[in-house]
Amino acid sequence: MTDEKPVLRLPMPLRKQKALKAAWKPLLMQWLVPGAGYWMIGEKGRAKAFFGVWLLFCVLGALQMQYGAVDGVKGGVFVPVAGAWLPTLGALATGGIGPIYGAFAWAFGGAGTEPVRTLTQEYGATYVMIAGLLNWLCCFDLWDRVTGRWVFRLPKDEQTRIAKGE
């Protein structure tokens, strides 16, 4: 008779097609309505908190770009520019805010605006870009949570506790 403790194992994370099949809806919903992906997987507190932060950043950004106008020139968000990688990279980051990026690009983008005109407008564009980057980071976090990879980033003692079901 041996006194060996049974080895507790965590379930392996989803891979390839199974991971894509499980994660595509929460990821799409997270991009369409920030916080909705977390809501779909049952993390309602996280969803509400993130949506509140996202909404606050977008409203502050819009107000600062609109009312910080100098000589009628509003501040602007980054829009893609053919052959220029920096504004395009900024547009990709800002695009994380979801479909509302189209409204921001229409109202605060294009040739009639400048990304940096006054400090107030720069803060506004930065708020919107940070909201987009936060949403992209939440998409990565959602991927890890849906596929089961997040558990393996925890310390070993917490992994053991989860494997035991505590």
C-alpha positions in Angstrom: 0.0 0.0 0.0 1.4 3.4 -1.0 0.7 6.8 0.4 1.0 8.6 -2.8 -1.4 11.5 -3.3 -3.3 11.5 -6.5 -2.1 14.0 -9.1 -4.7 16.6 -9.7 -4.8 17.9 -13.3 -6.5 20.9 -14.7 -8.3 20.4 -18.0 -6.1 21.3 -21.0 -7.0 24.5 -22.8 -8.9 24.4 -26.1 -6.8 24.5 -29.2 -7.2 25.3 -32.9 -10.7 24.8 -34.3 -12.3 24.1 -30.9 -10.9 27.4 -29.5 -12.1 29.4 -32.5 -15.5 27.8 -32.3 -15.8 28.5 -28.6 -14.4 32.1 -28.7 -15.6 33.8 -31.9 -19.0 34.9 -30.6 -17.8 36.5 -27.3 -14.9 38.2 -29.1 -17.2 39.6 -31.8 -19.7 40.8 -29.1 -16.8 42.3 -27.1 -15.8 44.4 -30.1 -19.4 45.4 -31.1 -20.4 46.4 -27.6 -17.5 46.6 -25.2 -18.3 44.5 -22.1 -20.8 42.2 -24.0 -18.2 39.4 -24.4 -17.7 39.2 -20.6 -21.4 39.3 -20.2 -21.8 36.3 -22.5 -19.3 34.2 -20.5 -21.1 35.1 -17.2 -18.7 37.7 -15.8 -21.3 40.4 -15.4 -19.4 42.5 -12.9 -16.4 42.7 -15.1 -18.7 43.5 -18.1 -20.4 46.4 -16.3 -17.1 47.9 -15.0 -15.5 47.7 -18.4 -18.5 49.2 -20.2 -18.6 52.0 -17.7 -14.9 52.8 -18.2 -15.2 52.5 -22.0 -18.3 54.8 -22.1 -16.6 57.4 -19.8 -13.5 57.5 -22.0 -15.5 57.8 -25.2 -17.7 60.6 -23.8 -14.7 62.5 -22.4 -12.8 62.1 -25.6 -15.8 63.4 -27.7 -16.4 66.3 -25.5 -12.7 67.4 -25.4 -12.3 67.1 -29.2 -15.6 68.9 -29.9 -15.3 71.8 -27.3 -11.5 72.2 -27.5 -11.8 73.5 -31.1 -9.5 76.3 -32.1 -10.5 78.6 -35.0 -13.2 76.1 -35.9 -10.8 73.2 -36.3 -11.8 70.2 -34.2 -9.4 67.7 -32.7 -9.4 64.4 -34.5 -9.0 60.7 -34.1 -6.5 58.9 -36.2 -7.8 57.6 -39.5 -5.9 55.2 -41.9 -3.7 57.0 -44.4 -2.3 55.1 -47.4 1.5 54.9 -47.2 1.7 56.3 -43.7 2.1 53.7 -41.1 1.8 55.8 -37.9 -1.7 57.2 -38.4 -2.8 53.8 -39.7 -1.5 52.2 -36.5 -3.2 54.8 -34.4 -6.5 54.1 -36.4 -6.1 50.4 -35.7 -5.7 51.1 -31.9 -8.6 53.5 -31.9 -10.7 51.0 -33.9 -10.9 48.9 -30.8 -13.8 51.0 -29.6 -16.0 49.1 -32.0 -18.4 50.3 -34.7 -18.7 53.6 -32.9 -15.2 54.3 -34.4 -17.1 55.1 -37.7 -19.0 57.9 -36.0 -15.8 59.2 -34.4 -13.9 59.1 -37.7 -16.8 60.9 -39.4 -17.1 63.6 -36.8 -13.5 64.0 -35.8 -11.4 62.5 -38.6 -10.3 63.3 -42.1 -8.7 66.3 -43.7 -10.7 68.9 -41.8 -9.3 67.8 -38.5 -5.9 67.5 -36.9 -4.9 64.8 -34.4 -3.1 67.4 -32.2 -4.3 71.0 -32.2 -4.5 71.9 -28.5 -3.7 70.0 -25.3 -7.4 69.5 -24.7 -8.0 67.9 -28.1 -4.9 65.7 -27.7 -6.3 64.4 -24.4 -9.6 63.7 -26.2 -8.0 61.7 -28.9 -5.9 59.9 -26.4 -9.0 59.0 -24.3 -10.6 57.4 -27.3 -7.5 55.6 -28.3 -7.0 54.2 -24.8 -10.6 53.0 -24.8 -9.8 51.1 -28.0 -6.6 49.6 -26.7 -8.3 48.5 -23.5 -11.0 46.8 -25.6 -8.3 45.0 -27.6 -6.7 43.9 -24.4 -10.0 42.6 -23.1 -10.4 40.6 -26.3 -7.1 38.9 -25.5 -8.3 38.3 -22.0 -11.6 36.9 -23.2 -9.7 34.5 -25.6 -7.7 33.2 -22.6 -10.8 32.8 -20.4 -13.0 31.1 -23.1 -10.3 28.7 -24.1 -9.1 27.9 -20.6 -5.6 29.3 -20.9 -6.0 31.9 -18.1 -5.6 29.2 -15.4 -2.1 28.4 -16.5 -1.0 31.9 -15.8 -1.8 31.6 -12.1 0.7 30.5 -9.4 0.9 26.8 -8.9 -0.8 26.9 -5.5 -3.9 28.6 -7.0 -3.9 26.1 -9.9 -3.9 23.2 -7.4 -6.8 24.8 -5.5 -8.8 25.2 -8.7 -8.0 21.6 -9.7 -9.3 20.4 -6.3 -12.5 22.4 -6.9 -12.1 24.7 -3.9 
